[in-house]
C-alpha cells in the first residue's frame, strides 16, 4: 500500500510568498509596516527580480499588502480584514440588497464581546490612547478624515480584544459602514455625533467587562436607529435620481 503522494515542485515565488506571509502572520511585520525593498528581498532569498515581484503580487491579490508607488513606496502590510467580503457587501447595499440594520445587527452581536475583552486586557497605555482618540473625534469635519476619527475608538477596541479572528471580523464591519457612508457622505454629526463612546471608554478603562459590553450594546442600538434614518433619506434620494434620469 502506498502511503505517500508524489512530490510537486514548488515555484520559487510561492516559497518567497509563503515565507513573507508567515512573517506577517507571526507579527514580524504589522499593519502599516513596509516590507523589505525589492533589492533586499532579492539578496535575502537569492532569487531573481521576477520571482520577488510575482511573490509580492500574490500577497497583494490576497489582500495582505498594498503596493504604493514613488520614492517612499513599496509593499506595505494591510490590516487583517475580510476585505473581499466587505467589498461585496458594500455593492449589495448600494444595489438595495442589504441594509445598514442588517450590517449593524452583526456588529451588535460581535462588538459587545469585543468591548468586554478589551476591558479585560486594557493597559494604562491603551487607556491613554482611547482617551486621546475620543478627544480628537471633532478634529476635522472633512470626509473621509471625520469618518476615521469617529470610528477610531472602535478600531482600537478591536485591536485590544486579543482575539485576531474577532479583530478581523469587527474591523471589516466597521470599514464596511465607513465605505458605504463615504459613498454619499451624510452629515457626520447627524449619523454619529461626537461623544457617543464616552460610557464605553469609561467602562473599558475601569476594566469593567460587563459594563463595557452593556455600554457598547446601548451605543450600537442608538447608532442603528440613527443609521436607519440616514438610509431612508439616501434611498429616497436614489429613487428620485432614477426617476429624473
Secondary structure, DSSP 8 states (H G I E B T S, - for coil): -----------HHHHHHHHHHHHHHTTSS-TT-B---HHHHHHHHT--HHHHHHHHHHHHHTTSEEEE-STT-EEEE-----HHHHHHHHHHHHTTSS-HHHHHHHHHHHHHHHHHHHHHH--HHHHHHHHHHHHTTTS---TTHHHHHHHHHHHHHHHHT--HHHHHHHHHHHHHHHHHHHHH---HHHHS-TTTTHHHHHHHHTT-HHHHHHHHHHHHHHHHHHHHHHHHHHHHHHHHHHHH-
